[in-house]
Amino acid sequence: MPEDDYDYDELLQRARKDLPDEIADHERFQIPEVESFQEGNTTIVTNFGDISNMIDREQDEILKYLLRELGTAGEKDEGRILFKGKIGSKKIQEKLDDYIGKYVLCSECDRPDTRLVKEGRITILRCDACGAHRPIKGRKKKEKRPSVEKIEEGGIYDLFIQDIGREGDGMARVGSYTIYVTGTTKGDRVKVRIEHVKGTLAFGSVVGKGST
Ligand SMILES: [Zn+2]
C-alpha cells in the first residue's frame, strides 16, 4: 500500500486510540475533535453524539450555537449533524472550541466539570471541580445596551473582540455589523470610536478599556 494512503488525521487518531485511558484522564481536558465529511452539498458531522456526551451539554444547545456561528442551516440526526452547504471541519472545530470555551470550561481551573445555572435572566457557569462561577456573556441578549443596534460614525461602543480579521485587525460583531478595530486582539474588551461605516462594515479605533 502506498504511504500517502494515510493522512495525518488518520495517524493521529490511531495514535490516540492506543493511549491508555488513565493517561488520557490525567491530562488536561482534551477538546473533542470534530469528525466530518462532505456529501454533495451537505456537511455531515459523524461524532456529534460523542461530542455532546464528552462536554455534557444538550445537543440542541450546541447545535443552535454552531448554526448561528456558522451562519448555516442544519439539523441533528441520530448523533450526527447535517449542515447545509460545504463547511470545512477546521471551521466547525473552531466554533466548537469557542462554544466549549464559553459554555463548558471553567475559567479558573480549566476543567469541564461545570453546570449551567439560570439565575434570573443570567446564566451562570458553575464549576463542580473548584467551585468557581462566572456569568455566561451571551451575544444575543442586547437588552443591557440597546443603543448598539445601529452603529454610527463618531459613536463610542463597548466591544468584545471575537476574532482576528484577515489583515490582522481585531474583529467584533454587533447585530449585523462587523467592526474592525486596529491594534486589538482576540479576547480584548475595548471602548471604540467608530471612524467609518460602510454598509454593515465599520472601522474604529480604541479610545479606552471596555467595561466588563
Ligand atoms: Zn473550576
Residues whose N, C-alpha, C, O or C-beta is under 5 A from the ligand:
A	BS01	ZN	C106 E108 C109 D110 C127 A129 C130 G131 A132
